[in-house]
Amino acid sequence: MGRHRGHRADHNQPEIVKALRQVGIEVHVIDRPVDLLCGFHGRWILLEVKDEKGTLTPDQIKFFDAEPKGPTFVVRSIEEAISVVRNDQLKWA
């Protein structure tokens, strides 16, 4: 899926995608409803990447409130993204 008009990736997204891939996590940039679809050890996890002070958009809040059908997290750093995908910590967004 390509970028949607008006969508702006947070500045830390490329480095997070690169780091996830370097540790063997499959990453697809999907943009909507969240930024990344990550595959690891036979399971899929959705990640929304935000800068340190970034907030969810109204559409993202609606998506999170609708109880997604799988693990969905907001991550703000490389370490947090890897930890969440590897299931070292489970904290719902």
C-alpha positions in Angstrom: 0.0 0.0 0.0 1.3 3.4 -0.8 1.3 6.6 1.2 -2.1 8.2 1.6 -2.4 11.8 0.7 -1.7 14.0 3.7 -0.1 11.1 5.7 3.3 12.0 7.2 5.5 9.3 8.8 7.0 10.2 12.1 10.8 10.9 11.7 11.8 7.8 13.7 9.8 5.4 11.6 12.6 4.6 9.0 15.2 3.8 11.7 12.6 1.6 13.6 11.8 -0.3 10.4 15.5 -0.8 9.7 16.2 -2.1 13.2 13.3 -4.5 13.2 14.4 -6.0 9.9 18.0 -6.3 11.1 16.9 -8.5 14.0 14.8 -10.8 11.7 11.4 -9.3 12.0 9.3 -9.1 8.8 8.0 -5.5 8.4 5.4 -4.1 6.0 4.7 -0.4 6.0 1.0 -0.2 5.7 0.2 3.4 6.8 -3.5 2.7 7.7 -5.0 2.0 10.1 -1.5 2.0 11.7 2.0 2.3 10.4 3.5 -1.2 10.4 2.5 -4.9 10.1 5.2 -7.0 11.8 5.6 -10.7 11.5 7.7 -12.7 14.1 7.6 -16.4 15.0 4.3 -17.1 13.3 2.3 -14.1 14.6 1.4 -10.7 13.3 1.5 -7.5 15.4 0.4 -4.0 14.4 2.6 -1.0 15.4 1.8 2.7 15.3 5.1 4.6 15.4 5.0 8.0 17.1 7.7 10.5 18.0 8.3 11.2 21.6 5.5 13.7 21.9 3.3 12.4 19.0 -0.3 11.7 19.6 -2.9 9.4 17.9 -5.1 10.9 15.2 -8.9 10.8 15.6 -9.0 7.8 13.2 -6.3 6.0 15.1 -8.1 6.5 18.4 -11.3 5.1 16.8 -9.3 2.1 15.6 -7.7 1.4 19.0 -11.1 1.9 20.7 -12.7 -0.7 18.3 -10.6 -3.4 19.9 -8.4 -4.6 17.0 -8.4 -8.3 16.3 -4.8 -8.7 17.2 -1.9 -7.2 19.2 -1.7 -3.5 18.4 0.8 -1.1 20.1 2.1 2.4 20.0 5.9 2.5 20.0 8.3 5.5 20.2 11.8 3.9 20.0 13.8 1.1 18.4 14.1 -0.7 21.8 10.4 -0.5 22.5 9.5 -1.7 19.0 11.8 -4.7 19.2 10.7 -5.6 22.7 7.0 -5.4 21.9 7.3 -7.5 18.7 9.5 -10.1 20.4 6.8 -10.3 23.2 9.3 -9.3 25.9 6.6 -6.9 27.2 2.9 -6.8 26.5 1.4 -3.4 27.1 -1.6 -2.5 25.1 -1.7 1.0 23.6 
